[in-house]
């Protein structure tokens, strides 16, 4: 059995996966795309040598990325998903009956096509009538909106290469301007174990723009550092409170998980003061 050695740009360790079969390997205009089959995780989507999703555990990430801000928001109707070409975030967003429109902004159309073929359960809702797919830079799309979006969800690759444009103060300013008065925003922000300085930098940049900024986490075994963070912001409401009942079907996320996912206040303060010991 051959082995796949992950090439994570930030991790101080290297993950190795047994590979029963390489199902797809190609190169788009933006990145190398590969799909392999692992005896434990099933099919795995790999971009530029880094694991993005696996069949076995993708729901941990997609549920936590989508449902926290969508439950904190009183009535999310128009939602933007930037990145996430596998379609998992779109699938989760559409579990909310309030949602009338999803703008699915993925710069690399080939990732969507590969996911449709090899991950039909993850990409199951990308062709829903409420979804509008636009293959373009998410930062450019956000600049085109004018206060009509209820929630923006960034599901990007690691903060390198073309994904860097989604983590700048300029981008966060555009996000704020594109949101309604009750609008909310969330983005991945790497691991508290391996990327603490990146987490702080993203939080600091968001705090320059938004009146409400917070940090929550989830356990993700296939992402380097495992203790993964999500940086969230709001123009009005706090993000820790759920403003609608939990009625959707999920595997991991719940009202209880929502309340417990956020960093405790004193720990968050120590993080932002750079006083955590690790």
N, C-alpha and C positions, 0 to 999 in steps of 0.2 A: 504494500500500500504506500503510495507517495504521500509526502507531507507538504503542507502549505505553511510557509513562514511569513507571518504578518510583518508589514513594514510601517508601523505606526510612527509618525514624525516626532511625537512628543514622549512616548513611553520609555521608561528606563529598563523595561523588560521586553521580551519578545514572546508572543503567543505562537504556538505551533498547532496546526490542526491536521489530523489524518484526512486524507482525501480519497474517497472511493472512486470519484469520477469528476473530471472537469466537463461541465455541461455546456459552458460557453466561455469564450475568450475573444475579446475584440477591443478596438480603440475608437472612441468617438473623437469629435473635434476638441473635447475638453479633458478626457481622462481615459485610463484603461479600465475596462469593465470585465469582470469575471464572475462566473457562477460555478461553485463547486458543491459536491455532495459529501457531507460528513456523517459518519455512523451515529453520532449523538445529536448533533444540531440540525440535521437534515440539510436542505439546500441553503447555501450562504451566498449573499451578494457582497462582492468585494470591489471597491473602487480605488484605483491607484495603490493597490496592495494593502488596503485597510478594510477590515470587515465592517459592513454597514448594518446588515440585518441577518438573522438566521430564522428559519422556520420555527424553531423551538421556543425562542424567547423574545421575538420582536415586539410582542404585545406590551411587555413591561415599558419599553421606551415610548411607543406610540401612544399608549393610553395616558402615561404621565405627561407627555408633551402637550396633548390636546385638552384633556378634561379638566385640568386644574383651572386654567383661565376661563374656560367655557362655563364652568360651574360658578366661578367667582363673579362672572358677568351676569347682570340681571336679565338680559334678553339679547343674546348674540344672534344676529341675522346675517350680516355680510361678513364673511371670514376670508382671510388671505392665508394660504399655505405657501411658503417660499422654500423651495428645495423639496426634499422628500420624494424624489422621483419614483420610489417604490410604491407610493400610494397609501402607505399605512396611516399617515396622519390624516389624509383626506377621508379614509374609511372611518376613523374615529370621530372626526368632526361631524360627519353626516349622521351619527347616532343621536344628535341633538335635534329635536323636532323644531326648535326655534329657527334653525339655520335655513335660510332661503337661497343663499348664493355662496359658492366657494370658488374663489379665484386660485387656481392651482398653477403656481409660477415655478417652473423648473427649467433651468438654463440648458440642460442636456436631455433632449428628446429621446435619445437612445436608451437612457436609464428607464424611462417610462415604458418603452417598447420591450426591453428585456424583462422588466418586472411583470408586465402583462403576461408574457409567455411562461416564465419560470416561477413566478410567485402570484398566481391568480387569486389566492386567498387574501394576500396583502393588498393587491391592486384592484380588489373586487369592486370598488366604488368610483374609480377614476372616470368612468364613462357615464356616471349618473347625470341626469338632466340638469341638476343644480350646479354641476361642476363646469367651469370654463378653464380650459387648459391654455396657458400661454408659455411658449418656450422662449424665455428671455431672462435677462438679469433682474433678479428680484429687487435690487436697489433702484433700478430705473423704473420698475412698475410702481413702487411705492411713491416715487416722486410725482407720478401722474394722478394720484388720488387727492381729493380735497375734502377731508373730514367726513367721509361716508363709510368708513370701515369700522366694524365693532371689535374685531380681534385679528391680530396678525401673529402667525405661528411660523417661526423659522426652524426648518429641519435641514440644516446644511451639513456638509462634510466638516472635517476638522478645520480649525481657523488658519488655513494656509491657502495659497494660490488664489483662485477666483472667489473663494468663500470669504476672504478677508473683507470684501466690500460690505458684508452684512454685519460687521462688528465695529464700525466706526461711529464716532460722535455724530458725524454728518448723516449717516444712515439712521441712527436713533432719532435725530431731529426730524427727518423725513417721515419716519414712522409715526411720531407724535402728531405731526401735522395732518397725516392721512386718517387718523382715528377720530371717531365721534367723541363727544364730551365724556362718555362713559367707557371709552375704548381701552383695551388691554393688549399686552404684547408679551410674548415669551420666546426665548431662544435657548438652545443648548449652550452650555458654557463649560464643558469639559469636567474633569474629575478633581474632587477635593484632595485625593491622595497624591496624584502625580502633577496636577496642573493648578495648584492653589493660586499662584501669581496671576495666571490667566483669568481665573474666576474673579479675583479681586479687580483686575483691570476692566473686565466687562461690567461688573457692578458699578465701579467708579464712573465709567463712561455713561451708563444709563442714568445714574443719579444726577449727572449734569443736566439732563434733559427732562426727566419725569419726576413728578412730586411723590410718587409711590413706587418704590423698587424693593424687591424681595428675592429670596433664594430658597429653592426647595430641591430635594434630592430623591434619587431612586437607586436601588441595587441593580446593576446591569453587568452580568457576568462576562459578556463578550466585548465590552468597551474597556479600554486600558484604564486601570485605576479602580474600576468597578463601582465606586461611590460617585455616581454621576450627578451633575448639577444642572439645574434649569434656572436661568435668570429671567424674572418676570417683572413687568412694570404696568402701571395703570395711571390714567389721567385723573381718576377720582376715587375709586373704591379700593379698600384693602383687598389683598389677594388671598388671605387665609380664611376668610369667611365664604361659605357656599350660599349663594343667593337663589338657587333653585334646587328642588328636591333631586336626590340621586335615584334615578329610575332606569338608567340605561344598562345594557348588558355588557359587562366587562369581566376580564379574567383576574386583574390585579387591582386596578384603581377602584376606590370606593369612597364614601363620605368619611369613613374612619381614616383611610390612607391619606386623604386630602388634608385633614387636620394635623396629621403626624408628620407629613413630608417636609414641612418647612423647618429650616434651621432654628433651633431655640434662640430667643432674642439675645441672651448673653453670649452665646457661641458666635452668633452672627456679628455682634459688636467686636468680639475679639478677632474674628476673621478680618473685618474691615480695618481694624487697627494694626493688622499684621502681627498679632500676638499669639496666634496658635503655634504650638511648639514644633509641629512637624513641617 
